[in-house]
Amino acid sequence: MLQRVERKIEQYIASLEHSGISRLYTMLPAGKRLRAKLITYIAGGDLETIKLAAIVEMIHAASLLHDDVIDDALVRRGKDSINATYGNKTAIMLGDILYSKGFNELTKLDSKIADVISDAVIKLSIGELDDVNISKSFSIDKNQYLKMIYGKTASLMEASARAAALLAGKADKKYAIYGKNLGIAFQMIDDLLDITATSDTLGKPALHDFKEGKTTLPYIYLYEILNNEDKMRLKNMHAKTLSNDESSWVLEQMNIHNILAQCYNEAKVLITEAMELMREEGEDKLFMIAKEMIDRDF
């Protein structure tokens, strides 16, 4: 079914009748199409479902284009980002075009579905703004962090699952919880990978988030447990390019205080709840998506 989603996206892009946009779109890495998987696994493969999945993936792609500009990211999933190759203006406008086309097609779906997705995009945009503002200083407010990653990452997963459930006549609130938990855990794990994965695996330098000013959950927990002298040392590294010795010290402290396991276990609680919800609904594929997310090495 994902091939049908890809073809529908290509049709939407082709309808713009602009060869430059079509060429730029082919340069975007497709990724795992997680949101499209959620939608098609929940609601099947009829045309309305395929359209919804294609629209959501276009919106997600637009958000990543903008995110790369905000973060000055030169690589996206191991490939040169659009902003790195063609500049920020092109990346921003391509993102705007994908957003606009996505919303244009969204208005043609059932109004309940359109409302769920459009509300999520508002939350996503607010989450991006919060991420920018939080990154201006060293923040150790866990609630602020959780609110931000809900908006930036989880809100669209939550909406994807809920909208698909509405299309299929299923218990939309239960599926929304599944999507929300999956999204928050996904971002927590992504934040862990920024610390533990190699540059080749991650597609960006390790510890990149901290250099960009992002105080993610591992750094929040690490700061809480350090002595005053080391607290100041960590804080002084914030939003700076770290030397090899500084990077090694951060990783060493993470290991000494078992921070990565603490964060992993917190994500695992959310995933376990999501898995149980899908077990109750007999959704084997959705159960496995959640299970595979947490069954990995760090």
C-alpha positions as CSV (number, residue, x, y, z in Angstrom):
1,M,0.0,0.0,0.0
2,L,2.9,2.3,0.6
3,Q,3.6,2.2,-3.2
4,R,0.1,3.5,-3.8
5,V,0.8,6.3,-1.3
6,E,4.0,7.2,-3.1
7,R,2.1,7.3,-6.5
8,K,-0.5,9.5,-5.0
9,I,2.1,12.0,-3.7
10,E,3.7,12.0,-7.1
11,Q,0.3,12.8,-8.7
12,Y,-0.2,15.7,-6.3
13,I,3.3,17.0,-7.1
14,A,2.7,16.5,-10.9
15,S,-0.5,18.5,-10.7
16,L,1.5,21.6,-9.8
17,E,2.9,21.5,-13.3
18,H,6.3,22.8,-12.3
19,S,9.3,20.7,-13.3
20,G,11.6,22.4,-10.8
21,I,9.3,21.4,-7.9
22,S,9.1,17.9,-9.2
23,R,12.8,17.6,-9.4
24,L,13.4,19.0,-5.9
25,Y,10.8,16.6,-4.5
26,T,12.7,13.6,-6.0
27,M,15.7,14.7,-4.0
28,L,13.9,14.4,-0.6
29,P,14.7,11.1,1.2
30,A,11.4,9.2,1.7
31,G,12.2,7.9,5.2
32,K,10.3,5.2,6.9
33,R,6.8,6.6,6.0
34,L,5.8,5.8,9.6
35,R,2.7,8.1,9.5
36,A,1.5,6.5,6.2
37,K,2.0,3.1,7.7
38,L,-0.1,4.0,10.7
39,I,-2.9,5.3,8.5
40,T,-3.0,2.4,6.1
41,Y,-2.6,-0.2,8.8
42,I,-5.6,1.3,10.7
43,A,-7.9,2.2,7.9
44,G,-7.0,-0.1,5.0
45,G,-6.3,0.8,1.4
46,D,-9.3,2.6,0.0
47,L,-8.8,5.8,-2.0
48,E,-9.7,8.2,0.9
49,T,-7.1,6.4,3.1
50,I,-4.4,6.6,0.5
51,K,-5.1,10.3,0.0
52,L,-5.0,11.0,3.7
53,A,-1.6,9.1,4.0
54,A,-0.2,11.1,1.0
55,I,-1.3,14.4,2.5
56,V,0.1,13.7,5.9
57,E,3.5,12.6,4.4
58,M,3.6,15.8,2.3
59,I,2.9,17.9,5.5
60,H,5.6,15.9,7.3
61,A,8.1,16.5,4.5
62,A,7.4,20.2,4.6
63,S,8.0,20.3,8.4
64,L,11.4,18.6,7.9
65,L,12.4,21.1,5.2
66,H,11.7,24.0,7.6
67,D,13.3,22.1,10.5
68,D,16.6,21.7,8.5
69,V,16.7,25.4,7.9
70,I,16.0,26.2,11.6
71,D,18.7,23.8,12.7
72,D,21.2,24.7,10.0
73,A,21.2,20.9,9.2
74,L,23.4,20.0,6.2
75,V,22.4,16.4,6.1
76,R,19.0,14.7,6.1
77,R,19.0,10.9,6.5
78,G,22.5,10.6,5.2
79,K,21.9,12.8,2.1
80,D,22.7,16.5,1.6
81,S,19.7,18.5,2.7
82,I,17.9,20.8,0.3
83,N,19.0,23.9,2.2
84,A,22.6,22.7,2.0
85,T,22.4,22.2,-1.7
86,Y,20.1,24.9,-2.9
87,G,20.0,27.3,0.0
88,N,17.5,28.2,2.8
89,K,15.2,30.2,0.5
90,T,14.6,27.2,-1.8
91,A,14.1,24.9,1.2
92,I,11.6,27.2,2.8
93,M,9.6,27.8,-0.4
94,L,9.5,24.0,-1.2
95,G,8.2,23.4,2.3
96,D,5.6,26.1,1.9
97,I,4.5,24.6,-1.4
98,L,4.2,21.1,0.1
99,Y,2.2,22.5,3.1
100,S,-0.1,24.5,0.7
101,K,-0.7,21.5,-1.6
102,G,-1.3,19.3,1.4
103,F,-3.9,21.6,2.8
104,N,-5.5,22.1,-0.6
105,E,-6.1,18.4,-0.9
106,L,-7.0,18.1,2.8
107,T,-10.1,20.4,2.2
108,K,-11.5,17.8,-0.1
109,L,-11.6,15.1,2.6
110,D,-14.3,14.8,5.3
111,S,-14.4,17.9,7.5
112,K,-13.7,15.9,10.7
113,I,-10.6,14.4,9.2
114,A,-9.5,17.8,7.9
115,D,-10.0,19.3,11.3
116,V,-7.9,16.7,13.1
117,I,-5.0,17.0,10.8
118,S,-5.0,20.8,10.5
119,D,-5.2,21.2,14.3
120,A,-2.1,18.9,14.5
121,V,-0.2,21.1,12.1
122,I,-0.9,24.1,14.3
123,K,0.5,22.2,17.3
124,L,3.4,21.1,15.2
125,S,4.3,24.7,14.2
126,I,3.9,25.9,17.8
127,G,6.2,23.0,18.9
128,E,8.8,24.1,16.3
129,L,8.6,27.7,17.7
130,D,8.9,26.4,21.2
131,D,12.0,24.4,20.2
132,V,13.6,27.5,18.8
133,N,12.9,29.6,21.9
134,I,13.9,26.8,24.3
135,S,17.2,26.4,22.5
136,K,18.2,30.0,23.2
137,S,19.2,29.1,26.8
138,F,20.2,26.1,28.9
139,S,16.7,24.7,29.9
140,I,16.3,21.9,32.4
141,D,12.4,22.1,32.5
142,K,11.3,18.6,31.7
143,N,7.6,19.6,31.4
144,Q,8.6,22.2,28.9
145,Y,10.6,19.7,26.9
146,L,7.7,17.1,26.9
147,K,5.2,19.8,25.8
148,M,7.6,20.8,23.0
149,I,8.2,17.3,21.6
150,Y,4.5,16.5,21.8
151,G,3.8,19.4,19.5
152,K,6.8,19.1,17.3
153,T,6.7,15.3,16.8
154,A,3.9,13.5,18.5
155,S,0.9,15.7,17.5
156,L,1.0,14.6,13.8
157,M,1.4,10.9,14.7
158,E,-1.5,11.3,17.2
159,A,-3.6,13.0,14.5
160,S,-2.6,10.4,11.8
161,A,-3.8,7.5,14.0
162,R,-6.9,9.3,15.1
163,A,-7.9,10.4,11.6
164,A,-7.4,6.9,10.3
165,A,-9.5,5.5,13.1
166,L,-12.3,7.9,12.2
167,L,-12.1,6.9,8.6
168,A,-12.4,3.2,9.6
169,G,-15.1,3.7,12.3
170,K,-12.8,2.6,15.0
171,A,-12.3,3.9,18.6
172,D,-10.5,7.1,17.7
173,K,-9.5,8.1,21.2
174,K,-7.7,4.8,21.9
175,Y,-5.8,5.1,18.6
176,A,-5.0,8.7,19.3
177,I,-3.3,7.7,22.6
178,Y,-1.4,5.1,20.7
179,G,-0.2,7.7,18.2
180,K,0.7,10.2,20.9
181,N,2.7,7.7,22.9
182,L,4.5,6.4,19.8
183,G,5.4,10.0,18.8
184,I,6.7,11.1,22.2
185,A,8.7,7.8,22.6
186,F,10.0,8.2,19.0
187,Q,11.4,11.6,19.8
188,M,12.9,10.5,23.1
189,I,14.7,7.6,21.3
190,D,15.8,10.0,18.6
191,D,17.3,12.2,21.3
192,L,19.1,9.2,22.7
193,L,20.5,8.3,19.3
194,D,21.9,11.7,18.9
195,I,24.2,10.8,21.8
196,T,24.8,7.1,21.2
197,A,24.8,6.6,17.4
198,T,27.8,7.2,15.0
199,S,27.7,10.0,12.5
200,D,27.4,7.5,9.7
201,T,24.4,5.9,11.3
202,L,22.7,9.1,12.4
203,G,23.4,11.1,9.2
204,K,24.6,14.0,11.3
205,P,27.4,14.5,13.9
206,A,27.0,12.9,17.3
207,L,25.9,15.3,20.1
208,H,24.6,17.6,17.4
209,D,21.5,18.5,19.4
210,F,23.5,19.9,22.3
211,K,25.7,21.9,20.0
212,E,22.5,23.4,18.5
213,G,21.3,24.4,21.9
214,K,18.8,21.6,22.4
215,T,18.7,20.5,26.0
216,T,17.0,17.1,25.5
217,L,15.9,14.7,28.2
218,P,19.3,13.0,28.8
219,Y,21.0,16.3,29.4
220,I,18.1,17.4,31.8
221,Y,18.5,14.2,33.8
222,L,22.3,14.4,33.8
223,Y,22.3,18.0,35.0
224,E,19.9,17.1,37.9
225,I,22.4,14.4,39.2
226,L,25.7,16.2,38.8
227,N,27.5,18.0,41.6
228,N,27.6,21.8,41.4
229,E,31.0,22.0,39.7
230,D,30.0,19.6,37.0
231,K,26.6,21.2,36.6
232,M,28.5,24.4,35.6
233,R,30.8,22.5,33.3
234,L,27.9,21.0,31.4
235,K,26.1,24.3,31.3
236,N,29.1,26.0,29.8
237,M,29.3,23.5,27.0
238,H,25.7,24.3,25.9
239,A,25.3,25.5,22.3
240,K,29.0,25.2,21.5
241,T,31.1,22.9,19.3
242,L,32.6,20.3,21.7
243,S,36.2,19.2,21.7
244,N,36.9,15.5,21.7
245,D,37.7,15.6,25.4
246,E,34.4,17.5,26.2
247,S,32.4,15.0,24.1
248,S,34.1,12.1,25.9
249,W,33.3,13.6,29.3
250,V,29.7,14.0,28.5
251,L,29.4,10.4,27.3
252,E,31.3,9.2,30.3
253,Q,29.0,11.0,32.7
254,M,26.0,9.7,30.9
255,N,27.3,6.2,31.4
256,I,28.4,6.7,35.0
257,H,25.0,7.9,36.1
258,N,23.0,5.5,33.9
259,I,21.2,8.3,32.2
260,L,20.6,6.7,28.8
261,A,18.9,3.6,30.5
262,Q,16.7,6.0,32.5
263,C,15.6,7.8,29.4
264,Y,15.1,4.5,27.5
265,N,13.0,3.1,30.3
266,E,10.8,6.2,30.3
267,A,10.2,5.8,26.5
268,K,9.5,2.1,27.1
269,V,6.7,2.8,29.5
270,L,4.9,4.8,26.8
271,I,5.5,2.2,24.2
272,T,4.3,-0.6,26.5
273,E,1.0,1.3,27.0
274,A,0.7,1.7,23.2
275,M,1.4,-2.0,22.6
276,E,-1.3,-3.0,25.1
277,L,-3.9,-0.8,23.5
278,M,-3.2,-2.3,20.1
279,R,-3.2,-5.8,21.6
280,E,-6.7,-5.2,22.9
281,E,-7.8,-4.1,19.4
282,G,-6.1,-7.0,17.7
283,E,-3.9,-4.7,15.7
284,D,-0.8,-6.9,15.2
285,K,1.0,-4.6,12.7
286,L,0.6,-1.6,15.0
287,F,1.7,-3.7,17.9
288,M,4.9,-4.7,16.0
289,I,5.6,-1.1,15.0
290,A,5.7,-0.1,18.6
291,K,7.7,-3.2,19.7
292,E,10.3,-2.7,17.0
293,M,10.8,0.9,18.1
294,I,11.8,-0.1,21.6
295,D,13.6,-3.4,20.8
296,R,16.9,-1.9,19.6
297,D,20.4,-1.3,20.9
298,F,21.7,2.0,22.0
